[in-house]
């Protein structure tokens, strides 16, 4: 043996160890990156057909603006700087084609309906100022327009019903600073330490007490982060009904429980010492107690969800596919997120599911609070859709979708990351059973669902809108409320109207009501409404006649008129109520989809109220009506500013028409009562503030369709449940040991309002 050989072997081994060590160190001990599955195969036709529901592109919106500027024969001012006496384009949105036309296209091989836009214009520079709505088409190159206002609403739209533009609020802010506050310089300086920048205001609605009014209370707050909970005690009523801004005037002033004719009278009372002053401690710019900054240092990172083999859903244009589901989505400027042509296992379940309105009715002993009834559709649930933060608003790896909107401007705006779509593991079984009697086995299915989400921030509140698709054929519509509670200045008997949240802050009691439109097409367009419930019946035991048994039995009833299908908010409703098809399943039952509502609503405003008809949809937890093209929505953006003569009154939809074997629509209302409490500081959490509805198959299938899911788990005591081919969970150490490709965190939300 060569004496040098051991040394050569040792040196070689050392070199190999060094190389391996370098390789490991260079990888940093990281697991391999996750490999994506092949992309989901798409049926080109279904994707292209979904474009009939697609939102307008930025280019299409611009084309509509250029067309209107050249074909209306009147000058159009950019709404971002328009005065009330100007003509301007308030908004441009998709004109959804008539359902019959769309179904002929989707199902019957008919022609694609022309693509059109709906433009809302304010004509303030006319002898008779008015609001007009025009359908403009065909897109992408418009060649015609038609005024549809009178056909839609039965007459002209009075100008006072127009939703306020951002420019009007800017003009009102300037009026408060230059005219109103200037009339009380001593009071403003000594009591509020006013320097023209340290005061913020919040608008209230409706604007007055009768049709034609445009008189608004503005509640003043310290201009700090989370200003909604920093009231200073001053509220100003401004009459801005005149189209001439120079004619605007202060109608009334409220300070610390007392009313004054105007700011000059408040100033005089203060200078003469005839006023009770409650000076509010100045808050720092970050708001102090209202700051959203974390109060704790960063620690271990929260759990993160990812797909080890890439997303199991696909998003193409406005079309989504997931497991057996497919649907088209869009974003309305006024009502926000909406879905169309929702199918499961290739069969249409619903034609449309959409948000209609979000309503809040407030109470307070301050004028602004006690008169507030927010109808957020008027402000724009779609217009104020927030940019989403990955990892908080949605899972970090969710698919983020940009949308476009044109409102308050002549140019469209891109809303970055305004929608997110993701598959969500709910961390619980969709179904399971552990058998420990006779045969020993386990069977289960993870509850993994697809979520499409948007979040609208309208003033102080943030609404998290979800539509969720489950593997058993169920759909959930859900809204969670968060954001800041609105507040009033605490004085007098304020605790009758809420809880004290801080030194001068009264969290005011209010209701939340949310309305949805659900156009179900169960086994076809023609459906009937059926109610199943239970009742106890008394019977003698056949084997022991001297004994009595109380047994529950099934009750059945067909609800064949709209009046029978309108269930008041607090009334008892059948626990199983469903849309029944004209077909039956294998077991002879009518195929159906059940409506199940999750709600703990407060009371509806008394029907004797002069404005109740404008929100009459909130009378009902559920109302089912015949579907009509002339009844597309349960409310109108014009109801907010003239609720006393509502443009759309939902109560008129219910006129006892037959609803047996008809195309039906369910109008669903869910809500909750909110009495703000100290835990709403700094702001309200979503936990417990979630309401909505479920649409669940009821004898629609012959058995649970999720039994065909690839996610099912089943093994017996006699099998090797550690083997991948027996139990997919046994594969997780291998398939889930990869690291997802987390892209760098980005957020364009603070540039989100910039125009294209």
ABEGO torsion letter per residue (X at the ends): XBAAAAAAAAAAAAAAAAAAAAAAAAAGGBBBBBBBBBBBBBBAAAAAAAAAABBBBAAAAAAAAAAAAAAAGBBBBBAAABBAABBBBABBBBBBBBAAAAAAAAAAGBBBBBBBBBBBBBBABBABBBBBBBBBOBOABBABBBBAAAAAAGEBBBAAABBBBAAAAAAAAAAAAAAAAAABAAAAAAAAGBAGAABBBBBBOBBEABBGBBBBBBBBBBBBBGAAABBAGBBBBBBAABABAAABBBABBBBGGBBBABAAAAAAAAAAGABBBBBBBBBBAAGEAABABBABBBBBBBBBBBBAAEBABBBBEABBBBEABBBBBBBBAAAEBBBBGBBBGGBBABABBBBABBBBBBBBABAAAAABBBBAAAAGAAAABBBBBBGAABBAABBBBBBBBBBGBABBBBBBGABBBBBBBAGBBABBBBBABEBBBBBBBBBBBBBBBBBBBBEABBBBBBBBBBAAGBBBBBBBBBEBBBBBBBBEAAAAAEBBABAABBBBBBBBBBBBBBBBBBGEABBBBBBBBBBBBBBBBAABAABBBBBBBBBBBBBABAAAABBBAABBBBABBBBBBABBBAAGBBBBBBBBBBBBBBBBBBAABAAAAAAAAAABABBBBBBBAABABABBAAAAABAABBABBAAAABAGBBABGBBBBBBBBBBBBBBBBAAAOABBBABGABBEBBBBBBGABABBAAAABAABBBBBAABBAABAAABAAAAAAAAAABBBBBBBBBBAAAAAABBX
